[in-house]
Amino acid sequence: MEKFMLLFRGGNTHIATAKSKAAMDIIQTWNDWMQGLAEKGMLAGGDALQVSGKYVKGTQKVVADGLYATGNEMVGGYLIVQANDIDGAVEMAKGCPILLEDGSVEVRPIQQRN
């Protein structure tokens, strides 16, 4: 099994600001999806990210408050999953609840250490 990162971008619901019934339903959908991955031994870790942060940019190492990307480009969280190959990881990503919110999932192989 190989490890992959599922990187979540966009979506309309953030766990830290969720208050409505619709938002709570989406969060429950996320919990169910991740629990299913865990029960199959495919989930290796991950977390939601807060909506605040800082970034460091360029050779001058300029530090700025806020996020480097906004809207559908903003990274909201990630999971580390295990799959036989990238196609298997993509199939997992197709079940991600962020797709119900017009978000996206980037699937990236994790470099193996030698």
Backbone as CSV, one residue per row, in Angstrom:
resi,resn,N_x,N_y,N_z,CA_x,CA_y,CA_z,C_x,C_y,C_z
1,MET,0.835,-1.181,0.000,0.000,0.000,0.000,0.882,1.248,0.000
2,GLU,0.450,2.237,-0.754,1.138,3.519,-0.802,0.330,4.556,-0.042
3,LYS,0.992,5.632,0.354,0.303,6.725,1.032,0.065,7.874,0.052
4,PHE,-1.102,8.510,0.222,-1.494,9.646,-0.601,-2.073,10.733,0.288
5,MET,-1.900,11.975,-0.144,-2.538,13.086,0.541,-3.743,13.515,-0.275
6,LEU,-4.878,13.629,0.399,-6.064,14.221,-0.200,-6.138,15.635,0.361
7,LEU,-6.013,16.608,-0.504,-5.963,18.014,-0.114,-7.286,18.662,-0.532
8,PHE,-8.008,19.211,0.442,-9.351,19.727,0.210,-9.323,21.228,-0.013
9,ARG,-9.926,21.654,-1.110,-10.001,23.077,-1.453,-11.457,23.486,-1.638
10,GLY,-11.760,24.713,-1.198,-13.095,25.258,-1.407,-14.112,24.676,-0.457
11,GLY,-15.340,24.595,-0.912,-16.437,24.147,-0.061,-17.036,25.325,0.678
12,ASN,-18.195,25.097,1.244,-18.922,26.178,1.903,-18.999,26.052,3.411
13,THR,-18.637,24.925,3.962,-18.792,24.690,5.390,-17.427,24.523,6.031
14,HIS,-17.203,25.266,7.088,-15.980,25.086,7.861,-16.357,24.671,9.265
15,ILE,-15.716,23.644,9.759,-16.069,23.052,11.045,-16.041,24.072,12.187
16,ALA,-15.152,25.063,12.114,-15.027,26.040,13.197,-16.170,27.051,13.199
17,THR,-16.858,27.232,12.080,-17.906,28.246,11.992,-19.283,27.637,11.749
18,ALA,-19.381,26.322,11.734,-20.647,25.648,11.421,-21.658,25.854,12.539
19,LYS,-22.812,26.388,12.185,-23.869,26.607,13.171,-25.226,26.108,12.674
20,SER,-25.455,26.145,11.386,-26.762,25.795,10.842,-26.959,24.278,10.805
21,LYS,-28.198,23.867,10.676,-28.528,22.441,10.550,-27.881,21.868,9.295
22,ALA,-27.909,22.618,8.180,-27.300,22.151,6.924,-25.802,21.943,7.101
23,ALA,-25.142,22.871,7.791,-23.705,22.739,8.027,-23.407,21.533,8.913
24,MET,-24.225,21.333,9.937,-24.030,20.187,10.819,-24.252,18.876,10.063
25,ASP,-25.191,18.867,9.116,-25.420,17.677,8.299,-24.195,17.368,7.427
26,ILE,-23.584,18.398,6.845,-22.377,18.195,6.037,-21.253,17.660,6.910
27,ILE,-21.106,18.211,8.102,-20.056,17.736,9.013,-20.285,16.274,9.368
28,GLN,-21.540,15.886,9.582,-21.833,14.483,9.861,-21.496,13.607,8.657
29,THR,-21.750,14.104,7.451,-21.397,13.371,6.235,-19.891,13.160,6.171
30,TRP,-19.110,14.216,6.519,-17.649,14.081,6.585,-17.257,13.007,7.601
31,ASN,-17.844,13.066,8.794,-17.515,12.095,9.841,-17.804,10.675,9.381
32,ASP,-18.952,10.477,8.729,-19.316,9.144,8.239,-18.334,8.663,7.175
33,TRP,-17.963,9.558,6.255,-17.030,9.200,5.181,-15.666,8.810,5.759
34,MET,-15.167,9.616,6.679,-13.856,9.317,7.269,-13.901,8.056,8.123
35,GLN,-14.985,7.831,8.840,-15.122,6.615,9.636,-15.107,5.387,8.732
36,GLY,-15.768,5.488,7.580,-15.760,4.383,6.620,-14.353,4.073,6.125
37,LEU,-13.572,5.133,5.837,-12.179,4.926,5.419,-11.375,4.278,6.533
38,ALA,-11.588,4.745,7.771,-10.855,4.199,8.923,-11.193,2.722,9.130
39,GLU,-12.463,2.384,9.016,-12.888,0.989,9.211,-12.285,0.060,8.166
40,LYS,-11.979,0.592,6.974,-11.354,-0.210,5.924,-9.827,-0.193,6.013
41,GLY,-9.278,0.493,7.015,-7.822,0.567,7.183,-7.147,1.480,6.176
42,MET,-7.904,2.402,5.586,-7.352,3.282,4.555,-6.958,4.661,5.079
43,LEU,-7.452,5.035,6.248,-7.186,6.364,6.800,-5.953,6.323,7.687
44,ALA,-4.958,7.159,7.352,-3.723,7.193,8.137,-3.607,8.454,8.973
45,GLY,-4.446,9.466,8.723,-4.410,10.694,9.508,-4.978,11.852,8.734
46,GLY,-5.012,13.014,9.383,-5.486,14.223,8.729,-6.218,15.123,9.690
47,ASP,-6.474,16.352,9.255,-7.146,17.347,10.076,-7.779,18.422,9.212
48,ALA,-8.771,19.083,9.784,-9.291,20.316,9.193,-8.326,21.429,9.591
49,LEU,-8.295,22.472,8.796,-7.432,23.608,9.091,-8.289,24.797,9.503
50,GLN,-7.764,25.626,10.383,-8.464,26.844,10.764,-8.470,27.805,9.587
51,VAL,-9.381,28.773,9.613,-9.504,29.708,8.505,-8.552,30.891,8.628
52,SER,-7.715,30.909,9.645,-6.724,31.975,9.793,-5.333,31.383,9.628
53,GLY,-4.352,32.238,9.429,-2.984,31.768,9.312,-2.060,32.873,8.845
54,LYS,-0.852,32.502,8.536,0.168,33.405,8.001,0.842,32.686,6.846
55,TYR,1.498,33.452,6.008,2.297,32.820,4.973,3.613,33.554,4.822
56,VAL,4.606,32.810,4.376,5.944,33.333,4.134,6.191,33.195,2.643
57,LYS,6.674,34.288,2.008,6.797,34.266,0.560,8.122,34.862,0.100
58,GLY,8.683,34.232,-0.922,9.819,34.780,-1.654,11.148,34.728,-0.948
59,THR,12.157,35.159,-1.686,13.522,35.141,-1.164,13.719,36.125,-0.022
60,GLN,12.849,37.146,0.038,12.917,38.116,1.133,12.212,37.599,2.390
61,LYS,11.577,36.445,2.263,10.870,35.806,3.377,9.853,36.744,4.015
62,VAL,9.073,37.391,3.180,8.033,38.311,3.637,6.945,37.506,4.337
63,VAL,6.593,37.912,5.541,5.551,37.254,6.321,4.307,38.136,6.299
64,ALA,3.174,37.531,5.994,1.922,38.279,5.960,0.842,37.508,6.703
65,ASP,-0.076,38.255,7.305,-1.241,37.634,7.934,-2.206,37.201,6.853
66,GLY,-3.009,36.208,7.173,-4.034,35.752,6.239,-3.593,34.533,5.471
67,LEU,-4.407,34.179,4.523,-4.153,32.996,3.721,-3.693,33.420,2.337
68,TYR,-2.860,32.601,1.739,-2.323,32.918,0.423,-3.385,32.806,-0.660
69,ALA,-4.335,31.912,-0.473,-5.406,31.721,-1.448,-6.746,31.983,-0.771
70,THR,-7.759,32.289,-1.560,-9.091,32.530,-1.023,-10.114,31.737,-1.813
71,GLY,-11.333,31.683,-1.288,-12.436,31.026,-1.986,-12.170,29.569,-2.279
72,ASN,-12.441,29.160,-3.518,-12.278,27.761,-3.894,-10.833,27.311,-3.955
73,GLU,-9.884,28.234,-3.859,-8.475,27.859,-3.864,-7.939,27.605,-2.453
74,MET,-8.682,28.055,-1.434,-8.210,27.923,-0.066,-8.193,26.455,0.369
75,VAL,-7.084,26.030,0.945,-6.960,24.675,1.472,-7.655,24.637,2.830
76,GLY,-8.633,23.746,2.965,-9.399,23.661,4.205,-9.007,22.502,5.091
77,GLY,-8.284,21.540,4.543,-7.879,20.390,5.332,-7.245,19.331,4.449
78,TYR,-6.879,18.232,5.083,-6.210,17.159,4.357,-6.431,15.842,5.074
79,LEU,-6.288,14.772,4.347,-6.221,13.422,4.908,-5.022,12.727,4.297
80,ILE,-4.436,11.860,5.056,-3.438,10.924,4.541,-4.144,9.576,4.464
81,VAL,-4.159,8.997,3.262,-4.840,7.724,3.065,-3.868,6.711,2.476
82,GLN,-4.253,5.454,2.579,-3.468,4.363,2.008,-4.294,3.693,0.917
83,ALA,-3.652,3.483,-0.224,-4.311,2.821,-1.357,-3.264,2.034,-2.132
84,ASN,-3.723,1.120,-2.963,-2.796,0.329,-3.774,-2.075,1.188,-4.803
85,ASP,-2.778,2.204,-5.326,-2.187,3.076,-6.347,-2.981,4.373,-6.390
86,ILE,-2.553,5.310,-7.234,-3.222,6.606,-7.301,-4.673,6.479,-7.763
87,ASP,-4.962,5.496,-8.612,-6.342,5.303,-9.053,-7.245,4.925,-7.878
88,GLY,-6.730,4.110,-6.968,-7.489,3.764,-5.762,-7.715,4.978,-4.873
89,ALA,-6.707,5.828,-4.753,-6.843,7.049,-3.957,-7.845,8.003,-4.595
90,VAL,-7.844,8.079,-5.928,-8.812,8.926,-6.641,-10.232,8.410,-6.393
91,GLU,-10.422,7.102,-6.386,-11.753,6.543,-6.102,-12.207,6.942,-4.707
92,MET,-11.301,6.938,-3.730,-11.642,7.407,-2.383,-12.066,8.863,-2.428
93,ALA,-11.300,9.669,-3.152,-11.567,11.108,-3.247,-12.947,11.389,-3.843
94,LYS,-13.409,10.537,-4.728,-14.722,10.734,-5.348,-15.857,10.674,-4.334
95,GLY,-15.616,10.065,-3.174,-16.631,9.997,-2.127,-16.571,11.152,-1.146
96,CYS,-15.654,12.084,-1.343,-15.443,13.181,-0.393,-16.632,14.144,-0.379
97,PRO,-17.143,14.461,0.808,-18.274,15.386,0.921,-18.002,16.794,0.406
98,ILE,-16.762,17.215,0.288,-16.501,18.568,-0.213,-16.990,18.722,-1.648
99,LEU,-17.091,17.630,-2.368,-17.589,17.682,-3.743,-19.065,18.074,-3.776
100,LEU,-19.796,17.784,-2.691,-21.197,18.185,-2.585,-21.334,19.696,-2.389
101,GLU,-20.235,20.339,-2.009,-20.214,21.786,-1.757,-19.459,22.529,-2.849
102,ASP,-19.294,21.905,-3.996,-18.585,22.496,-5.131,-17.111,22.744,-4.839
103,GLY,-16.551,21.952,-3.923,-15.120,22.024,-3.639,-14.369,21.034,-4.501
104,SER,-13.081,20.868,-4.213,-12.269,19.933,-4.986,-11.320,19.174,-4.067
105,VAL,-10.853,18.056,-4.568,-9.890,17.224,-3.849,-8.686,17.017,-4.754
106,GLU,-7.529,17.416,-4.274,-6.281,17.151,-4.988,-5.684,15.881,-4.390
107,VAL,-5.308,14.944,-5.235,-4.750,13.665,-4.800,-3.271,13.658,-5.146
108,ARG,-2.423,13.535,-4.120,-0.975,13.590,-4.334,-0.295,12.391,-3.685
109,PRO,0.554,11.682,-4.425,1.347,10.624,-3.815,2.333,11.231,-2.813
110,ILE,2.540,10.538,-1.722,3.536,10.967,-0.736,4.853,10.276,-1.084
111,GLN,5.889,11.077,-1.183,7.207,10.544,-1.536,7.659,9.531,-0.490
112,GLN,8.074,8.377,-0.955,8.572,7.362,-0.055,10.001,7.667,0.346
113,ARG,10.302,7.434,1.603,11.672,7.633,2.080,12.487,6.388,1.797
114,ASN,13.713,6.607,1.407,14.609,5.467,1.137,15.504,5.197,2.304
